[in-house]
Amino acid sequence: MPGHCAFCLANTQEAKPWCEACLLELPWNLPACERCAEPLPAGLARQICGACLKEPPLFTRARVPLLYREQIAILVWQFKFSASPRAGTLLLELMEHALEELPPSRRPQALVSVPLHSKRARARGFNQADWLARRLAGRLDIPCIEARRLRATPSQRGLDRRKRRRNLRGAFVLEAPLPSRVALVDDVMTTGATLNALAEACLSAGAGEVEAWAIARTPRE
């Protein structure tokens, strides 16, 4: 309801769909690896995780502000599988809130959403990553460029990081040249294999620097 927190229904003081108390209680992904957004132990001085030091992803930075837990997991589920406009709008507002500190000089020149294969898109009827990317692009006043998924890859569930990367190798293509700086957009980041494969396609299409953006991160066990 307008003027009320989306989480507790308390009155809100600003033009935001949450109150300050609920905002602070959300499962923020802090601290996190700068390259892949994997959560790090509190107080750890190093900002890059061991996996990225050993085998860094093709994207230079991941901006994933929240963890896939609690209220965020519920909202993502409602958004992804029920196409809930309320859940999608709230997640979009949270992502935009987290990006407010991004200086204009570091903003991408275009966004690229993670595409679904045509068969999966017809079955689901909704691509949550594309929905997010188009609205973010509109608010940032930059273009949203479409990528194409070349093949319907098997499910990623149950696969480790290396197998996920192998599963997605060569899965994406961009048929239009890209600007120098782009950001990839997805709803949830698990191992980063999907975003890494899309980053490879973006670099092949002319991008010089690729970032990975998502709403929530699923921590490794």
Residue, then its C-alpha position, 0 to 999 in steps of 0.5 A: m500500500p502507498g506509504h506503507c512498508a512492503f515487509c511490515l506495513a509500518n508507515t514509511q517516511e520516504a518515497k520508498p516501499w520499505c521502512e528503515a528497520c526492515l531495510l537494515e534487517l534484509p540479508w545483505n551480501l556483505p562482505a562479498c568477493e568483488r569478482c564473484a560476489e561470494p559471501l566472505p567471512a566477516g572481518l576478512a581483509r581480503q576482498i577476492c575469494g580463493a576461487c577467483l584468485k585461482e580461476p577468475p571469471l571473465f566479468t571483472r566485477a559482480r554487484v549482487p547486493l542481497l543473499y538468496r534467503e528469507q524474505i528475498a528468496i520468497l520474493v524471487w520465487q514469487f517473481k520468477f515462477s508466478a510473475s508477481p508484479r509486486a515482487g518484481t517491482l520491490l526487487l527492482e527497487l532494492m536493486e536500484h537502491a543498491l546501485e545508488e552508490l555506483p559513480p556515474s563514471r563506472r556506470p555501464q553503457a548498456l545492459v544485457s540480460v541473461p536470455l532463455h532458450s526459445k523453448r523454455a521461454r515459451a514454456r515459462g512465458f516470462n523472462q524475469a532477467d529481461w524484465l529487470a534489465r529493461r526497467l533498469a536500463g530505462r531508469l539508467d537511460i542506457p540501452c538494453i541489448e538482447a543476447r541469444r541462447l544458441r542451445a537449450t542447456p541441461s539443468q545446472r542443478g547439482l553441478d559444481r562450478r567447473k561442470r556448470r561452466r562446461n555445460l554453458r560453454g558457447a551457449f550465447v551469442l550477441e549479433a550486434p556490436l557492443p559498447s566498451r562497458v556493459a553489465l549483465v543482468d540476472d535475478v539470482m547468481t549461484t556459481g556465476a557460470t551462466l553470467n561467465a558464459l554470457a560475459e564470454a559472448c559479450l567480449s567476443a562482440g566487442a565489449g572491453e569490460v563486463e560486470a555481472w549484476a543480480i539481485a541475490r547470491t546463493p552462497r556455496e555450501 
